Amino acid sequence: MPEDLLGEVRETAAATGLSVAAAMRQSMKLGLPRLRRQLAPRAAVKPFTQAEAKRAFGPDPEGDAIAARLACRRRPEPSDD
């Protein structure tokens, strides 16, 4: 395999998280540019800060109130038609 093509396969493998062998196999089916477009992550997602985590996963009084009201509702009896 030519060095420039091998370098491109290695770059694609690193960008997609595949092994070099898997990138070679998949690129035979799809081609390297399409493989990179389809499998490379779009953008890195940063983790929550402490404040964001507390807000996202903390208690939710409004949601708890709605859940309690829905739990108290009477369920209609099924009708035998």
Secondary structure, 3 states (H helix, E strand, C coil): CCHHHHHHHHHHHHHHCCCHHHHHHHHHHHCHHHHHHHHCCCCCCCCCCHHHHHHHHCCCHHHHHHHHHHHHCCCCCCCCC
